[in-house]
Amino acid sequence: MDKVKVSIAGGSGYTGGELLRLLLFHPNVEINQVTSESNYGKLVSKVLPNLRGCTDLKFTGIAELEETDLLFLCLPHGSSMKGIDNFKKIAPKIIDLSGDFRLKDKDEFEKWYKEPHVNPDVMQEFVYGIPELHREEMKTAKYISSAGCNATTTILALHPLFKNNLVEEDKTVVEVKVGSSEGGKQSSFASHHPERSGSLRSYKPTSHRHVAEMIQEMSFGKDIKIHFSATTTDSIRGILATSHVFLKEDLAEKDIWKLYREAYGKEPFVRIVKEREGNFRYPDPKILSGTNYCDVGFERDPYSNRLVVISAIDNLMKGAAGQALQAFNIMHGFDEKTGLEFPGLHPI
């Protein structure tokens, strides 16, 4: 089989670096170019030390991108929508890992991103990038917009409930604890104070732009509200989302089990984690580092109609590069798990 020739625009950041790590070992991929304006001309392995001995690639500039089969965009917010016309000339297929094309409505984009979309006519051309929701569309897609990490964690946890109209539309509360890599840089506090790695610092108490994706993907024509907050921890990777939803009817745990099995029983990267004993009875992002899994668990409140749903991912994998590679595999008819088989480490 001929290999798919790909390039990465923006390959020196956390997301681009993680994607490059995955692509270097994908059996059906040939990497053409990797760009970085700030590291132009440098060996990739000088900037991404985990890739020492894995590649002789050097960073080029975006202006030097040549035609390729597929282009991954790992650029800062706003860059993809400004340059999309040129990027389309370079590659017939594009996977964008920024937030520029996740939303379908230009007014919603302006509301949540606090600026108008400069290419609103292109917004509808992108398939929203959670494979578990849009796999069939991805099979024939030219353009995919990879979903946000907080959105991915929350949507996979709650989508079956909203889809089946089982929860009150205006009372969902989601609190996520996220690794510092979500913000694009490691926590200097964690580096210098490892003995206090459990301490927290505020990140985004309200108005997180990923909420727009949650509403878009889970509203099903209804007016829903997601009350969302995010707090960074001094870990580097990982997201743990604790979602509180309120059921419209008195569902037993066996009914909830059935719902999630029907939704995800055949999914390669979503696991239902709800054990009766042991140290890992519910999802834990620590054991997901480097994996493309989303683990989902739940507990029914016996004293009210509240259902607590817990979900976890590695934000750089299922929340970014891994999910983008999963979409790539679907686009090209490859086994969805190709290049994503790593099961994680334990203990860690």
C-alpha positions in Angstrom: 0.0 0.0 0.0 1.3 3.5 -0.9 1.9 5.6 2.1 0.0 8.8 2.7 2.2 11.8 2.5 1.5 14.3 5.3 2.9 17.5 6.7 2.4 19.3 10.0 2.0 23.0 10.2 3.1 24.0 13.7 5.1 21.0 14.9 7.1 22.3 17.8 4.3 22.8 20.4 2.9 20.2 22.7 0.1 19.1 20.3 2.3 19.2 17.1 5.1 17.4 18.9 2.8 14.6 20.1 1.3 14.2 16.7 4.7 14.0 15.1 5.7 11.3 17.6 2.7 9.2 16.6 3.1 9.7 12.9 6.8 8.7 12.9 5.7 5.2 13.8 2.6 4.9 11.7 3.1 2.2 9.1 1.0 4.0 6.4 2.5 7.5 6.8 5.4 9.4 5.1 6.2 12.7 6.7 7.0 15.4 4.2 7.5 18.6 6.3 7.1 19.9 9.8 7.0 23.7 10.3 7.9 26.0 13.1 8.5 29.7 12.6 10.4 30.1 15.9 12.6 27.0 15.3 13.2 27.4 11.6 16.1 25.3 10.4 16.6 23.4 13.7 16.6 19.7 13.9 13.3 18.5 15.3 15.1 16.4 17.8 16.8 19.5 19.2 13.4 20.9 20.1 11.6 17.7 20.9 14.1 15.7 22.9 12.0 12.6 23.2 12.5 12.2 19.4 16.3 11.9 19.5 17.4 9.2 17.2 13.9 8.9 15.7 14.1 11.4 12.9 16.5 13.6 10.9 13.7 16.1 10.0 14.3 19.8 10.3 11.7 22.5 10.8 10.8 24.5 7.8 8.6 27.6 7.5 4.9 27.7 6.6 5.7 29.6 3.4 7.8 26.7 2.3 5.0 24.1 2.6 4.8 21.9 -0.5 1.9 20.0 -1.9 1.0 16.9 0.1 -1.8 14.4 0.6 -2.9 15.6 3.9 -2.0 18.6 6.1 -2.3 18.7 9.9 -2.8 22.2 11.3 -1.4 22.6 14.8 -1.4 26.4 14.8 -2.3 29.0 17.3 -5.9 30.2 17.5 -6.9 32.3 14.4 -4.2 31.1 12.1 -6.1 28.3 10.4 -9.1 30.4 9.5 -6.9 33.1 8.2 -4.8 30.8 6.1 -7.3 28.2 5.1 -7.5 29.2 1.4 -3.8 28.7 1.0 -3.8 25.5 3.0 -6.5 24.0 0.7 -4.2 24.6 -2.2 -1.4 22.6 -0.5 -3.5 19.6 0.5 -6.8 18.0 -0.6 -7.4 16.9 3.0 -6.9 18.8 6.2 -7.2 18.0 9.8 -7.2 21.1 12.0 -6.4 20.8 15.7 -7.2 24.4 16.6 -10.6 25.7 17.5 -11.2 27.7 14.3 -13.6 25.3 12.6 -15.2 23.3 15.5 -18.3 25.4 15.5 -20.9 25.5 12.7 -22.5 28.9 13.5 -20.5 32.1 13.0 -22.6 33.9 15.6 -21.8 31.3 18.2 -18.2 31.5 17.3 -18.1 35.2 17.8 -20.0 34.8 21.1 -17.5 32.3 22.6 -14.3 33.4 20.9 -14.9 37.2 21.2 -14.1 37.9 17.6 -15.8 37.4 14.2 -14.8 34.4 12.1 -12.8 35.6 9.1 -13.9 32.6 6.9 -17.5 31.8 7.9 -18.3 30.2 4.6 -15.8 27.4 5.3 -17.2 26.5 8.7 -19.8 24.1 7.3 -17.1 22.2 5.3 -15.5 20.7 8.4 -16.6 17.6 10.2 -16.5 17.9 13.9 -13.7 15.6 15.1 -15.1 13.2 17.7 -15.1 9.8 15.8 -17.6 8.2 18.2 -20.1 10.8 17.0 -19.2 11.4 13.4 -17.4 8.3 12.1 -19.6 7.9 9.0 -19.1 11.5 8.0 -15.3 11.2 8.5 -15.1 8.3 6.0 -15.7 10.7 3.1 -14.6 13.9 4.7 -12.0 16.3 3.1 -11.7 18.5 6.2 -12.0 17.6 9.9 -11.8 19.9 12.9 -10.4 18.0 15.9 -12.5 18.5 19.0 -11.3 20.4 22.1 -9.9 18.3 25.0 -12.4 19.5 27.6 -15.2 19.1 25.1 -14.2 15.6 24.2 -14.0 14.5 27.9 -17.4 16.0 28.7 -19.3 15.0 25.5 -18.2 11.4 25.5 -19.4 11.2 29.2 -22.8 12.8 28.6 -23.7 12.4 25.0 -25.7 9.1 25.5 -27.8 10.8 28.2 -28.6 13.9 26.2 -29.2 11.9 23.0 -31.9 9.8 24.8 -33.5 12.9 26.5 -32.8 11.5 30.0 -31.5 14.6 31.8 -32.9 18.0 32.8 -31.6 20.4 30.1 -30.6 23.3 32.3 -28.9 21.8 35.4 -25.8 20.0 34.1 -22.7 21.0 36.2 -19.2 19.9 35.0 -16.0 20.4 36.9 -12.7 19.4 35.2 -9.2 19.1 36.7 -6.7 19.5 33.9 -2.9 19.1 33.4 -0.9 22.2 32.8 -0.1 21.2 29.3 -3.6 22.2 28.3 -2.5 25.8 28.6 0.5 25.2 26.4 3.2 25.2 28.9 4.4 23.1 31.8 3.7 24.4 35.3 6.9 25.9 36.7 5.4 25.5 40.2 5.2 21.7 39.7 8.8 21.7 38.5 10.1 23.4 41.5 7.7 22.1 44.2 7.1 18.4 43.4 6.2 17.8 47.1 3.1 20.0 46.5 2.0 18.4 43.3 -1.6 18.1 44.5 -2.1 21.8 44.9 -4.5 23.6 42.6 -4.6 26.9 40.8 -7.6 28.5 39.1 -7.8 28.2 35.4 -11.3 29.0 33.9 -14.2 29.2 36.4 -16.7 30.3 33.7 -17.2 31.0 30.0 -14.8 28.4 28.7 -15.1 28.3 24.9 -15.2 24.5 24.8 -18.7 24.8 26.2 -19.9 25.9 22.8 -18.8 22.5 21.4 -20.7 20.7 24.2 -23.9 22.6 23.4 -23.5 22.1 19.7 -23.1 18.4 20.0 -25.5 17.6 22.8 -28.5 20.0 22.3 -30.4 17.9 19.8 -32.7 20.8 19.1 -33.2 21.7 22.7 -32.0 24.7 24.7 -29.5 23.2 27.0 -27.1 24.7 29.6 -23.7 23.4 30.6 -22.4 25.0 33.8 -18.7 24.3 33.3 -15.5 25.1 35.3 -11.9 24.1 34.8 -9.0 24.1 37.3 -5.5 23.2 36.5 -3.5 20.8 38.6 0.3 20.5 38.9 0.3 17.4 36.8 1.4 17.9 33.2 -1.1 15.6 31.3 -4.6 14.5 31.8 -8.2 15.6 32.3 -10.6 14.4 34.9 -14.2 15.6 34.5 -16.8 15.2 37.1 -20.3 15.8 35.7 -23.4 16.2 37.7 -26.7 15.7 35.7 -30.2 15.3 37.0 -32.3 12.5 35.6 -35.9 13.1 34.4 -36.9 9.6 35.5 -35.9 7.2 38.2 -33.4 5.1 36.3 -31.7 2.2 38.1 -27.9 1.6 37.7 -28.6 -1.4 35.5 -30.5 0.9 33.1 -27.6 3.3 33.0 -25.2 0.4 32.4 -27.3 -0.7 29.4 -27.3 2.8 28.0 -23.5 3.2 28.0 -22.9 -0.3 26.7 -25.2 0.3 23.8 -23.4 3.6 23.1 -19.8 2.5 23.5 -19.7 -1.3 23.7 -18.1 -1.6 20.3 -15.9 1.5 20.5 -12.2 0.8 20.5 -11.2 3.9 22.5 -14.1 4.4 25.0 -14.1 2.1 28.1 -16.7 1.9 30.8 -14.9 1.9 34.1 -16.9 1.1 37.2 -15.4 -1.5 39.5 -16.6 -2.8 42.8 -13.1 -3.0 44.3 -9.5 -2.1 43.8 -7.6 1.2 43.6 -8.9 2.2 40.2 -12.7 1.8 40.5 -13.4 4.9 38.5 -11.6 6.7 35.6 -8.1 8.0 36.5 -6.2 10.2 34.0 -2.8 9.1 35.4 -3.0 5.7 33.9 -4.2 7.1 30.6 -1.0 9.1 29.9 0.1 8.5 26.3 -3.1 6.6 25.4 -6.0 7.4 23.2 -8.6 6.1 25.6 -11.5 7.9 27.2 -12.6 6.1 30.3 -16.2 6.8 31.6 -17.7 5.8 34.9 -20.8 6.8 36.9 -22.6 6.6 40.2 -26.3 7.0 40.9 -27.1 9.2 43.9 -29.5 7.1 46.0 -30.9 10.1 47.7 -31.8 12.3 44.7 -32.2 12.2 40.9 -28.6 13.2 40.5 -26.2 11.0 38.4 -22.5 11.7 38.7 -20.5 10.8 35.6 -16.7 10.6 35.8 -14.6 10.7 32.6 -10.8 10.9 32.0 -8.5 11.3 29.0 -4.9 12.3 28.2 -5.5 15.8 26.9 -2.6 15.6 24.4 -3.9 12.3 23.0 -7.6 11.7 23.0 -7.9 15.4 23.5 -5.7 16.4 20.6 -3.1 14.4 18.6 -4.4 10.9 19.3 -8.0 11.8 18.3 -6.7 13.6 15.2 -4.8 10.4 14.2 -7.9 8.3 14.9 -9.8 10.6 12.4 -6.9 10.3 9.9 -7.2 6.5 10.0 -10.9 6.7 9.4 -10.5 9.1 6.5 -8.1 6.7 4.8 -9.8 3.4 5.6 -7.1 2.2 7.9 -7.7 0.2 11.0 -8.8 2.9 13.5 -6.4 1.7 16.1 -3.3 1.9 13.9 -0.6 3.9 15.6 -2.7 4.2 18.8 -2.2 0.8 20.4 -0.2 2.0 23.4 -2.1 0.8 26.6 -0.5 3.2 29.1 1.8 2.6 32.0 1.2 1.1 35.4 2.5 1.9 37.9 3.2 5.5 37.0 
